[in-house]
Amino acid sequence: MQASLKPRDLMEEPRIVKGAFQARVVTLFPEAFPGTLGLSLTGKALDFGLWRLDTLDLRRFGEGKHRNVDDTPAGGGAGMVLRPDVVHNALTAAAEGAAPRALWPVVYLSPRGKPFDQAMARRFAAGAGITLLCGRFEGVDQRVLDHWQVEEVSLGDFVLTGGEIAAQALLDATVRLLPGVLGNAASAEEESFSDGLLEHPQYTRPAIWDGREIPPVLTGGNHAEVAKWRRAEAERLTAERRPDLWDAWRARQRR
């Protein structure tokens, strides 16, 4: 890997697990990482080498004295566009030593991309690694996206100033699914979207708070009834809040 790839700075050298998932982020703001990924479970997993995070500074591949990475849009218009030659050279460096594309996708965070969901997070987590391209300005020259067969992924129908926040969100959702990251593997099986439904409500002590009690079924000790109640609540919430998910889930049940 070239010197421009900078792993997270640690007080001690991390214990790298053989075959650990690797994330490589091409960005104009490498200092934005690890950001929230360095906290809590993902941060601990990073320290223990359960996954690896490298940043590749796009500016290092810029053109000329000022390391320019962008230029005006062809055909006119406002803003600037990231140059294909600059992005290509950065992606070439990021691809060094990476696994085949089937196990190591190249993803561009873009509002016009395919919506990111839990199934996509599971697919990414099952691979060897991922390269994320963080866009800026008006976007990236289409030719380099076509050349690299980049997968465009969106977090939703809104626009951010850059792809760094979206990249962190995608990695958080992916990394937490890696073996050994969650303390209780069952947690990932019971949460929202794991089976196409939203998660059921959660409760804890005290038994009564603000005059509100924990539903008695959850404290009665009957695990079968608890499971039944949780499924019913998950179905109710999904039907109320996400009719799109509810319709898709019902269609799968009829097959």
VEXLOTI-351425 format. One record per residue: x, y, z of N, C-alpha, C in turn; residue in three letters. Coordinates in steps of 0.001 Angstrom, whole numbers, padded with zeros to 6 digits, always signed. Each point is the difference from the previous one (the first is absolute). Layout:
BEGIN
XYZXYZXYZAla ...
END
This chain:
BEGIN
+000838-001188+000000-000838+001188+000000+000874+001239+000000Met -000348+001033-000754+000810+001188-000078-000028+000752+001323Gln +000978+000866+000172+000130+000731+001254-001196+000908+000267Ala -000763+000340-001037-001134+000894+000179-001152-000673+000733Ser +000025-001319+000111-001019-000695+000771+000398+000040+001473Leu -000837+000598+000819+000349+000203+001396-000950-000770+000910Lys +000482-001063+000677-000851-000686+000950-000230+000859+001226Pro -001017-000359+000759-000321+000750+001199+001181+000014+000966Arg +000290+001187+000563+001072+000121+000981-000465-000578+001326Asp +000808-000883+000605-000342-000645+001256+001147+000170+000981Leu -000312-000061+001285+001030+000044+001025+000880-001234-000087Met -000624-001124-000362+000723-001246-000161-000323-000576-001366Glu +000891-000769-000541-000240-000645-001290-001149-000991+000142Glu -001023+000074-000862-001131-000915+000129+000376-001431-000352Pro -000750-000915+000544+000170-001410-000343-000830-000274-001247Arg +000657-000145-001129-000716-000208-001247-000404-001471-000139Ile -001264-000227-000137-000503-001351-000181+000163-000396-001462Val +000537-001184-000221+000206-000473-001365-001328-000038-000744Lys -000007+000600-001178-001213+000032-000794-001015+001009+000477Gly +000397+000947+000866-000934+000991+000524-000528+000895-001120Ala -001231+000435+000143-000656+000883-000955+000767+001316-000097Phe +000213+000479-001238+000730+001245-000207-000888+001027-000700Gln +000020+001211+000519-000723+001108-000621+001022+001045-000441Ala -000071+000396-001265+000888+001028-000540-000866+001147-000507Arg +000273+001187+000496-000844+001156-000289+000797+001042-000777Val -000468+000318-001199+000602+001044-000824-000750+001293+000286Val +000701+001001+000529-000672+001203+000469+000922+001215-000056Thr -000579+001162-000134+000752+001242+000099+000236+000390+001451Leu -000657-000698+000926+000105+000333+001412+000313-001240+000827Phe +001203-000551-000141+000356-001198+000766-000046+000220+001506Pro +000128+001271+000426-000030+000286+001428-001388-000228+000601Glu -001006-000193-000856-001360-000266+000495-000137-001418+000543Ala +001006-000834-000238-000068-001400+000411+001012-000289+001103Phe -000297-000898+000940-001180-000862+000025-001281+000683+000445Pro +000081+001200+000584-001230+000655+000432-000758-000874+000989Gly -001295-000118-000185-000814-000819+000912+000340-001483-000090Thr +000682-000396-001076+000400-001403-000125+001060-000374+001024Leu +000644+000984+000589+001000-000259+001023-000591-000127+001390Gly -001312+000061+000119-000673-000063+001292-000719-001331+000179Leu -000311-000324+001226-000869-001124+000357+000472-001306-000639Ser -000940-000797-000463+000320-001344-000483+000885+000017-001245Leu -000296+000899-000949+000820+000032-001217+001421+000448+000313Thr +000149+000929+000944+001324+000451+000387+000797-001083+000706Gly -000654-000737+000893+000674-001102+000687+000411-001079-000999Lys -000903-000291-000940+000310-001005-001014+001168+000446-000865Ala +000090+001309-000257+001112+000546-000773+001304-000147+000777Leu -000043+000294+001289+001192-000126+000835+000488-001444+000092Asp -000928-000944+000030+000358-001414+000123+000288-000656-001348Phe -000091+000775-001068+000353-000543-001303-001062-000872-000633Gly -001246+000093+000469-001077-000766-000625-000351+000572-001368Leu +000369+001249-000228-000112+000601-001328+001067+001090-000101Trp +000261+000456-001204+001057+000989-000243-000575+001153-000798Arg +000410+001206+000366-000458+001207-000679+001201+000772-000531Leu +000033+000234-001311+001050+000796-000633-000639+001148-000760Asp +000633+001153+000054-000475+001144-000774+001004+000339-001086Thr -000512+000390-001139+000825+000381-001146-000354+001440-000356Leu +000941+000902+000176-000231+001417-000226-000062+000289-001501Asp -001166+000363-000493-000176+000253-001429+000883+001154-000482Leu +000282+000948+000884+000791+001162-000391+001407-000385-000446Arg +000530-001086+000500+001353-000434-000374+000108-000328-001492Arg -001148-000273-000615+000000-000365-001415-000428+001167-000888Phe -000132+001188+000607-000410+001172-000749+001026+000431-001036Gly -000446+000836-000921+000827+000454-001114+000616+001364+000284Glu +001263+000160-000434+000646+001294+000051+000514+000394+001375Gly +000491+001233+000076+000600+000532+001219-000973-000010+001168Lys -001267+000253-000280-001005+000102+001061-000793-001287+000211His +000443-001061-000651-000650-001306+000166-001509+000090-000262Arg -000362+000563-001125-001411+000143-000343-000652-001357-000246Asn -001170-000206+000583-000709-001269-000145-001291+000152-000789Val -000385+001235-000334-001287+000226-000634+000127+000980-001155Asp -001084+000111-000772-000049+000954-001108-001466+000313-000275Asp -000228+000958-000889-001363+000445-000281-000788-001064-000758Thr -001316-000053+000166-000820-001014-000679-000016+000193-001508Pro +000154-001090-000738-000156+000057-001453-001444+000374-000317Ala -000184+000943-000933-001341+000446-000333-000465+001165+000830Gly +000844+000435+000953-000352+001147+000816-000778-000373+001240Gly -000231+000972+000830-000743-000234+001232+000805+000390+001219Gly -000680+000007+001126+000632+000417+001251+000849-001116+000589Ala +000926+000397+000871+000776-000975+000742+001176-000559-000765Gly +000620-001018+000611+001175-000658-000562-000207-001509+000052Met +000779-000718-000824-000114-001449-000110+001365-000623+000230Val +000065-001077+000765+001264-000693+000237+000501-000617-001310Leu +001265+000217-000304+000595-000427-001261+000142-001524-000070Arg -000200-000581-001202+000101-001456-000128+001420-000522+000177Pro +001016+000764-000492+001376-000470+000121+000456-000024+001452Asp -000407+001000+000765+000367+000059+001417-000650-001142+000771Val -001288-000181-000216-000728-001063+000707+000531-001364-000419Val +000292-000166-001268+000518-001281-000483+001320-000359+000685His +000892+000952+000098+001292-000280+000635-000172-000345+001475Asn -000941+000650+000655-000252-000299+001407-000599-001388+000163Ala -000944-000356-000858-000613-001325+000093+000999-001095-000361Leu +000907+000302-000905+001043-000972-000342+000871-000295+001217Thr +000371+001049+000730+000801-000184+001204-000791-000764+001066Ala -001270+000322+000121-000832-000663+001000-000224-001478-000328Ala +000106-000356-001274-000242-001384-000413+001197-000907+000234Ala +001143+000574+000361+001207-000798+000186-000194-001012+001132Glu +000162-001275-000327-000126-001050+001002-001416-000353+000379Gly -000986+000598-000647-001396-000298+000323-000418-001333-000589Ala -001046-000573+000577-000559-001259-000494-000768+000249-001296Ala -000381-001070-000723-000810+000159-001212-001271+000802+000275Pro -000500+000678-001027-001109+000922+000171-001242-000643+000592Arg -000217-001275-000262-001169-000671+000567+000034+000001+001519Ala +001207+000032+000567+000164+000007+001450+000435+001363+000528Leu +000241+000949-000903+000513+001309+000405-000577+001063-000933Trp -001223+000427+000208-000625+000978-000892+000595+001389+000150Pro -000147+000798-001049+000352+001419+000035-001317+000768-000015Val -000215+000807+001021-001283+000663+000205+000186+001511+000002Val -000870+000677-000728-000031+001466-000018-001254+000446+000738Tyr +000171+000786+001065-001141+000499+000754-000650+001127-000784Leu -001243-000257-000467-000659+000931-000906-001508+000003+000236Ser -000658+001172+000004-001451+000041+000204-000790-000668-001117Pro +000632-000257-001134-000723-000652-001088+000222-001518+000008Arg +000731-000501+001002+000313-001416+000055-001140-000861+000513Gly +000251-001301+000034-000970-000949+000546-000102+000206+001499Lys -001219+000024+000559-000151+000232+001430+000732-001049+000835Pro +000751+000466+000968+000724-000882+000910-000988-000615+000984Phe +000134-001303+000228-000884-000666+000949+000767-001101+000730Asp -000697-000680+000904+000651-001008+000818+000516-001167-000829Gln -000720-000349-001044+000451-001088-000868+001320+000358-000674Ala +000147+001255-000404+001245+000439-000616+001136-000009+001022Met -000301+000404+001229+001015-000040+001059+000475-001425+000229Ala -000918-000952-000006+000378-001410+000175+000866-000476-001154Arg -000330+000437-001216+000801-000397-001169+001421+000543+000108Arg +000118+001270+000387+001330+000583+000140+000786-000694+001109Phe -000665-000288+001118+000678-000628+001138+000480-001407-000334Ala -000634-000648-000956+000385-001358-000383+001224-000020-000911Ala +000430+001171-000465+001135+000068-000903+001318+000172+000733Gly +001047+000236-000780+001334+000169+000568+000289+001449+000364Ala -000709+000923-000640+000225+001408+000261-000839+000849-000924Gly +000211+001315+000079-000766+000924-000824+000814+001267-000202Ile -000097+000595-001188+000602+001297-000278-001121+001005-000185Thr +000053+001085+000751-001043+001016-000051+000567+001293-000589Leu -000687+000528-000999+000376+001264-000619-000946+001078+000509Leu +000562+000996+000692-000795+001099+000540+000012+001158-000990Cys -001135+000296-000558-000101+001082-000958-000044+001361+000667Gly +000197+001027-000793-000108+001397+000439-000476+000820-001183Arg -000347+001247+000236-000413+000930-001040-001239-000544-000729Phe +000016+000027-001340-001153-000471-000758+000048-001497-000301Glu +001081-000660+000412+000094-001433-000223+001295-000402-000671Gly -000044-001180-000629+001188-000610-000603-000255-000206-001487Val +001018+000208-000808-000104-000243-001445-000507-001422-000247Asp -001052-000111-000801-000660-001286-000222+000926-001033-000620Gln +000964+000445-000789+000862-000950-000706+000818-000871+000948Arg +000472+000583+001094+000796-000802+000925-000901-000940+000807Val -001235+000407+000251-000946-000900+000669-000314-001200-000892Leu -000157+000262-001292-000269-001091-000943+001214-000914-000136Asp +001188+000597-000084+001226-000783-000174+000194-000976+001152His -000243+000447+001223+000214-000836+001178-001241-000805+000385Trp -001067+000165-000785-001261-000687+000307-000379+000218+001470Gln +000046+001261+000363-000266+000390+001384-001473-000215+000334Val -000251-000498+001203-001355-000183+000506-000402+001268+000743Glu -001032+000678-000484-000456+001224+000656-001031-000344+001067Glu +000189+000556+001190-000846-000316+001147-000450+001297+000658Val -001267+000060+000363-000589+001183+000623-000534-000325+001390Ser +000141+000939+000916-000596-000162+001331-001436+000493+000049Leu -000444+000695-001018-001374+000493+000002-000180+001148-000966Gly -001214+000494-000059-000348+001047-000956+000321+001383+000571Asp +001279+000250+000179+000479+001296+000452+001435+000148-000473Phe +000527+001220+000074+001338+000287-000519+000882+000494+001138Val +001185-000578+000129+001005+000438+000962+001085+000788-000731Leu +000824+000717+000742+001079+000754-000640+001124-000904-000473Thr +000064-001222+000489+001026-000946-000422-000352-001393+000470Gly +000789-000965-000418-000322-001387+000289+000562-000552+001298Gly +000722+000830+000763+000677-000524+001188-000971-000479+001069Glu -001036+000772+000294-000983-000417+001009-000719-001260-000460Ile -000356-000036-001282-000677-001177-000539+000904-001221+000065Ala +001292+000183-000269+000949-001115+000054+000094-000554+001416Ala +000016+000883+000988+000070-000459+001374-001260-000764+000392Gln -001147+000477-000438-001246-000699+000304-000024-001387-000640Ala +000420-000077-001268+000042-001287-000689+000950-000964+000705Leu +001171+000486+000381+000972-000868+000657-000479-000433+001377Leu -000650+000891+000733-000523-000370+001308-000997-001144-000123Asp -000930+000125-000949-001010-001037-000190+000621-001322-000449Ala +001101+000084-000747+000658-001198-000521+000896-000654+001042Thr +000830+000809+000647+000991-000535+000933-000655-000693+001184Val -001113+000522+000486-000641-000603+001168-000517-001411-000281Arg -000070-000370-001288-000442-001342-000368+001164-000983-000120Leu +001230+000505+000101+001162-000887-000114+000096-000908+001224Leu +000500-001217-000176+000141-000922+001131+000828+000602+001135Pro -000527-000084+001209+000724+000444+001175-000193+001450+000375Gly -000670+000796-000858-000161+001422+000308-001088+000223+001041Val -001157-000608-000195-001072+000087+000985+000245-001011+001108Leu -000188+000424+001231+000209-000921+001116-000967-001162-000030Gly -001222+000251-000466-001021-001038-000077-000481-000079-001435Asn +000357-001062-000687-000361-000139-001420-001503+000032-000208Ala -000757-000396+001023-001456-000015-000121-000553+001408-000159Ala +000746+001010+000452-000463+001380-000109-000277+000369-001451Ser +000884-000439-000897-000167+000326-001423-001173-000739-000617Ala -000402-001105+000606-001084-000796-000552-001365+000551+000389Glu -000062+000784+001091-001273+000458+000524-000305+001450-000326Glu +000965+000743-000573-000203+001427-000198-000769+000294-001280Glu -000286+001288-000200-000774+000415-001163+000622-000473-001303Ser -000852-000400-000927+000349-000399-001366+000648-001377-000088Phe +000283-000666+001139+000663-001295-000077-000842-001013-000755Ser -001324+000080+000130-000871-000904-000750-001026+000765-000819Asp +000296+001269-000264-000891+000812-000817-000986+000834+000781Gly -000002-000123+001330-000904+000765+000846+000779+000971+000872Leu -000689+001040+000478+000599+000874+000991+000080-000725+001337Leu +000898+000460+000845+000187-000667+001290-001152+000324+000956Glu -000306-000953+000846-001012+000179+001040+000479+001003+001039His -000897+000585+000823+000418+000919+001062+000870-000702+001043Pro +000888+000768+000620+000879-000521+001037-000302+000675+001336Gln +000195-000747+001100-000238+000518+001346+001098-000491+000937Tyr +000204+000723+001110+000935-000425+001034-000433+000615+001333Thr +000786-000188+001063-000323+000562+001300+000018+001532-000051Arg -000815+000655+000870-000882-000560+001030-001290-000565-000579Pro -000650-000855+000771-001218-000658-000473-001110+000999-000276Ala -000044+001064+000800-000981+001071-000217+000758+001317-000080Ile -000223+000742-001055+000626+001304-000173-001035+000977-000529Trp -000106+001154+000669-000937+001040-000415-001420-000544-000086Asp -000314-000964+000868-001325-000599+000008-000222-001026-001096Gly +001034-000308-000747-000105-000957-001106+000696-001307+000377Arg -000697-001099-000210+000531-001310+000359+000585-000720-001209Glu +000958-000872+000277+000465-000925-001029-001145-000955-000317Ile -000281-000295-001256-001057-000953-000323+000163-001294+000795Pro -001029-000449+000699+000112-001173+000875+000539-001246-000692Pro -000263-000163-001295+000452-001195-000700+001527-000119+000037Val +000691+001148+000092+001457-000017-000029+000614-000372+001347Leu -000783+000017+001035+000516-000334+001333-000614-001279+000554Thr -000812-000680-000802-000698-001203+000477+000817-001266-000085Gly +001139+000025-000741+000856-001177-000070-000387-001017-001053Gly -001065+000255-000772-000426-000924-001053+000664+000433-001308Asn +001079-000678-000377+000789+000410-001165-000771-000124-001305His -000875-000967-000081-000801-000164-001212-000947+001183-000176Ala -000591+000442+001100-000914+001137-000064+000763+001295-000291Glu +001219+000108+000548+000832+001170-000283+000310+000071-001495Val +000397-001130-000577+000315-000037-001425-001223+000353-000840Ala -001160-000502+000415-001241+000282-000724-000336+001483+000068Lys +000156+000588+001190-000287+001429+000169+000960+000851-000828Trp +001268-000352+000019+000991+000769-000756-000271-000039-001497Arg -000358-001167-000509-000311-000099-001431-001236+000837-000338Arg -001023-000058+000842-001213+000775-000253+000292+001493+000007Ala +000840+000442+000934+000351+001417+000071+000842+000415-001201Glu +000900-000854-000423+000810+000299-001175-000877+000155-001232Ala -000964-000880-000141-000918+000086-001135-000840+001271+000080Glu -000489+000324+001195-000826+001205+000171+000776+001262-000354Arg +001208+000130+000530+000800+001188-000261+000374+000126-001476Leu +000334-001123-000615+000374+000035-001416-001175+000426-000858Thr -001189-000537+000290-001197+000369-000763-000334+001476+000171Ala +000203+000530+001217-000339+001396+000275+001014+000973-000579Glu +001290-000324+000156+001046+000967-000306+000666-000193-001352Arg +000049-001232-000468+000663-000281-001277-000866-000919-000854Arg -001088+000541-000561-000868-000837-000833+000719-000640-001178Pro +001083+000632-000478+000761-000602-001091+000645-001307+000441Asp +000605+000009+001201+000589-001229+000534-001068-001029+000322Leu -001121+000460+000522-001088-000897+000371-000542-000738-001219Trp -000225+000737-001086-000507-000630-001228+001003-001012-000541Asp +001289+000350+000033+001026-000923-000497+000079-001245+000880Ala -000091+000193+001314+000060-001133+000926-001195-000933-000200Trp -001198+000558-000147-001204-000814-000208+000076-000763-001319Arg +000575+000645-001023+000130-000671-001297+000931-001202+000127Ala +001073+000120+000787+000913-001142+000193-000671-001120+000786Arg -000869+000358+000919-000667-001036+000789-000974-000828-000841Gln -000516+000583-001077-000973-000690-000863+000673-000941-000993Arg +001294+000103-000146+000699-000839-000997+000050-001445+000452Arg 
END
